[in-house]
Amino acid sequence: MQVSFNRHGPFYRMQRRLGLLSDTNLAVGRRAALFVALSWIPGVALAALEGVALDPNHERAMLLDFSAYAFSIAVVAFVLMEEISDRRMVKLVAQFEDRDIVPQASRGGMVAARANMERRTGSWLAEAVILVVAYALSYFWLMRAPMGADGGTWYGRLVDGSLRPTLAGWWSMLVALPLYWFLLGRWLWRFVTWGLMLYDIARCDLRLVATHPDRCGGLAFMGQYPQTYVLFVFAESTVVSATVLKLVVHGDASLMGFKFALLGMIAFFAIAFVLPLLVFMPRLVSLKHEGLAHYGSLASRHNIAFDTKWVSAPEAEPSEEMLGSPDPSSLADLAAGYDLIKRMLPAPVTLESIAPIVLASLVPVVCVAATQVPFAQIVETIKTLLPL
């Protein structure tokens, strides 16, 4: 079953009509370069024209604004992850059929789950709402920024208490920032549609095995899905870290004052990307209880029979006959099966699920911290604050 988050919706169709991509080639590298050039080059040219590209006052210098670079990095990441997500999601969803987790009679439920995902992802209403919200956030972002600086910023100048945007500010408000917020919103919406798709799949008749060695009934492979969002997490961590860096380098803020906020951001990302996997929790918890009951009963009957035959019976004596008997082996197999069920996880969440997200969010934070603190001290701080 082919799955794609990126080949649906008005924005995709518009790019296809413009020749920026095709149904067989998302051309992520070319589009990433184009989007960055569209949002960055005209803004810098307009800033240079008005003398706000560089200025002794960092607030009035576009090229000294770390956030401007962070937004461009985020736009590149949002575009590049489209191809990665399609390739990875196809492999993950295909595992349900390849592993025979979904029996033939229930394949219709998987098809319906895919159709629902495509309908939600391609919703024109969803993209319209995202676009409106993107422009609203861009407006408020730029309107509030100059209020905290004397005389304004490169976005705009304060004249008689009112804001007059610069040409670069107008370009940012109408093109650059809306593009960032729109791409961010589309990925957030895709994240929601992915969670709803998992919910639909969890309601299918899944053939799960309590004694599966992955301790998740055979669903541990789903714990790999957060790797799809590594670039997304890196992008958002970069934007947040750039804001912190601007306050630390150009302001009077202390880096340690943001320690718990940054760690909270990392924890938030880890928890957020684990949440969709919890849709499988009711099935796995029920499977564990049923498995313990069934295997417990089977083990009791088997062990009683073993005890009667080889231990408790009056004629039971150690002999060479027992060495060739399969009974001791089956006793060990039952014990191993029961132990596997006992150690089952309530959801397909493993270290592989969380580690990539944590590392992706840590990289920008560490880079920012390295500008103020020795690297060895950063490593020691991470060791004390994270249970690694």
Disulfide bonds with the S-S distance in Angstrom:
none
